[in-house]
Amino acid sequence: MKKVKGYMSSRSFMGERVPQHIQNQIIRNYCTQNNFYYMLSAVEYAMKNSFLILNQIIKANKEISGIGFYSIFQLPENDILRMLLLKKIIAKRIIILFCSEGFIVKNYKDIIRVNTIWLIKKKLKYSLTNFDYFKKNKTKN
């Protein structure tokens, strides 16, 4: 059975704030349902753009087979930093579980999919919402 170390955020990510006990439950349940041995989660520092704890998990990889994230959006927003981090994890033969999205990263091909999801999410913040559309059209009439 593959050992998975949980990774949780103590700060908001992509405009969302999820309590740590909820993150922990989601990671634990995903591991149980997919036959992974769940090891307690490590919590990242609250400082913006801090990934010190994640890097410690990657360095201490001898005892784990995977890292269980609550969400794909806990990764760095910076495209280059995100790609470097994912490649570093894969190079060490560590799988990455994104539990909320139900997605497992095992190879470089999967990293491209992760980056595509990220790019779409980043562009969505510039899109017109239904509220904005109706508000704009109401003023025209």
C-alpha positions in Angstrom: 0.0 0.0 0.0 1.4 3.4 -1.0 2.0 5.9 1.8 0.6 9.4 1.1 1.5 12.5 3.2 -1.3 15.1 3.3 -0.6 18.7 2.5 -2.9 21.4 3.7 -3.1 25.2 3.4 -3.5 27.6 6.3 -4.2 30.5 3.9 -6.7 31.1 1.2 -5.9 29.9 -2.4 -7.5 31.2 -5.6 -9.9 33.3 -3.5 -11.2 30.3 -1.5 -10.7 29.6 2.2 -11.2 26.0 3.4 -10.9 25.1 7.1 -8.1 22.7 7.8 -10.3 20.1 9.4 -12.3 19.9 6.1 -9.1 19.7 4.0 -7.9 16.9 6.3 -11.2 14.9 5.9 -11.2 15.2 2.2 -7.6 14.0 1.9 -8.2 11.2 4.3 -11.4 10.0 2.7 -9.8 10.1 -0.8 -6.9 8.0 0.4 -9.2 5.5 2.0 -11.4 5.2 -1.0 -8.4 4.7 -3.3 -6.4 2.3 -1.1 -3.6 4.6 0.0 -2.2 4.6 3.4 -2.8 8.1 4.8 -0.1 9.8 6.9 -1.1 12.9 8.8 -1.0 16.1 6.9 1.6 18.9 7.1 0.3 22.4 7.1 1.9 25.1 5.0 2.8 28.5 6.6 0.3 31.3 6.2 2.7 33.6 4.5 1.8 34.4 0.9 3.7 32.3 -1.7 5.3 30.1 1.0 6.0 26.5 0.0 8.6 25.7 2.6 6.6 22.9 4.2 5.8 21.4 0.7 9.5 21.4 -0.1 10.3 19.7 3.2 7.8 16.9 2.3 9.5 16.5 -1.1 13.0 16.3 0.4 11.9 13.7 3.0 10.4 11.5 0.3 12.1 8.2 1.3 9.1 7.3 3.5 6.3 8.4 1.2 5.0 7.4 -2.2 2.7 10.4 -2.7 1.5 13.8 -1.5 -2.2 14.4 -1.0 -3.3 18.0 -1.7 -6.8 19.1 -0.8 -6.9 21.0 -4.2 -5.0 21.6 -7.4 -5.3 25.3 -6.6 -2.9 25.0 -3.6 -0.1 25.0 -6.1 1.8 28.2 -6.8 -0.1 30.7 -9.0 3.1 31.5 -10.9 3.2 29.3 -14.0 7.0 28.7 -14.0 7.2 28.0 -10.3 4.2 25.6 -10.5 5.8 23.7 -13.4 9.2 23.5 -11.7 7.6 22.2 -8.4 5.5 19.6 -10.2 8.5 18.4 -12.3 10.6 18.1 -9.1 8.0 15.9 -7.4 7.6 13.7 -10.5 11.3 13.4 -10.9 11.5 11.9 -7.4 8.9 9.3 -8.4 6.3 10.8 -6.0 2.6 10.7 -7.1 0.4 13.7 -6.5 -3.2 13.4 -5.4 -5.5 16.3 -5.9 -8.3 15.0 -3.7 -11.1 17.5 -4.4 -10.7 17.2 -8.1 -10.2 13.4 -8.0 -7.0 13.7 -10.1 -3.7 11.8 -9.7 -0.5 13.1 -11.3 2.0 10.3 -12.1 3.9 11.6 -15.1 4.8 14.6 -17.2 1.7 14.2 -19.4 -0.4 14.7 -16.3 1.5 17.9 -15.5 0.3 19.4 -18.8 -3.3 18.6 -17.8 -2.7 20.3 -14.4 -1.3 23.4 -16.1 -4.2 23.5 -18.5 -6.7 23.5 -15.6 -4.8 26.3 -13.9 -4.7 28.4 -17.1 -8.5 28.1 -17.5 -9.1 29.0 -13.9 -6.9 32.1 -14.2 -8.7 33.3 -17.3 -12.1 32.7 -15.8 -11.6 35.6 -13.4 -11.7 37.9 -16.4 -14.9 36.5 -17.9 -18.3 38.2 -17.7 -20.6 36.6 -15.1 -24.3 36.3 -15.5 -24.8 39.1 -13.0 -22.5 41.4 -14.9 -24.2 40.5 -18.2 -27.7 41.2 -17.0 -26.6 44.4 -15.2 -24.9 45.7 -18.4 -27.9 44.9 -20.6 -30.4 46.3 -18.1 -28.7 49.7 -18.3 -29.0 49.7 -22.1 -32.8 49.3 -22.1 
